[in-house]
Amino acid sequence: MKNRTVFVFLILILHLIGCTDSKGKKSESQNATRIMDTLSAQDPVAIQEEEHMGVFDSLARAIVDTTTLEGKRENIRNNFTTETFTRPIYDTLIDLTYDGHTDYVIGYYGLSGTGMKNRVNVYLFNPKLNAYIFNSKLSDLSNPTFYIKEKKITGFYIGNGGGGGEKMEWMKNNWVTTKIFKVDFDPENREKTEWIIEYPLTKKKEVLIRPFQMIPPKEILETEIDWDSF
């Protein structure tokens, strides 16, 4: 597709350079416009990109009433889309700080890397400021599962070369990491892979032998992420 587009682009340039109207040579702006119009008409990728840019531009120009919480969330969602060029898969309200105020979560899918890449941006509600504040710690989680009743959150990322994950628990009005695991992929020892688990609060460490897989076994990390959601 790219080679064909470049070829058509060069042919059109050569053609337009040789064309003149009754008053002489056509202006460069006219030539450029016709080239882009012709390419867009023949290249579905260019058409799709133009449509996407139109969506991003319209969101960037959108006027939102940020005096309401709904408007604040819409503004956050619009900014997320225009700044990352990524459309959210979902957004939801969850009380992640157990203060009676719901916090705002935007879910999206990461573009780089291998394995499952469900990601989130988390904005905790600050009642004093009446605003949602971005939380980098919770937003750093990949493939998160929020166990709200149990007051714990798990997340992991395992690619073709390995990865890791963690469990956080709500303690003393803060999310504290209580478990971390790491795993490396060894193609010569796939069935007897070492899963290294650490417990930061107790300084304990253990190693479990399990087959390598891109979703951690339940005894290593609880998660509701499965391949059906991939």
Secondary structure, 3 states (H helix, E strand, C coil): CHHHHHHHHHHHHHHHHHCEECCEECCHHHHHHHHHHHHHHHCHHHHHHHHHHHHHHHHHHCCCCCCCHHHHHHHHHHHHHHHHCCCCCEEEEECCCCCCCCEEEEEEECCCCCCCCEEEEEEEEECCCCEEEEEHHHHCCECCEEECCCCEEEEEEEECCEEEEEEEEEECCEEEEEEEEEEECCCCCHHHEEEEEEECCCCEEEEEEECCCCCCCCCCCCCCCCHHHC
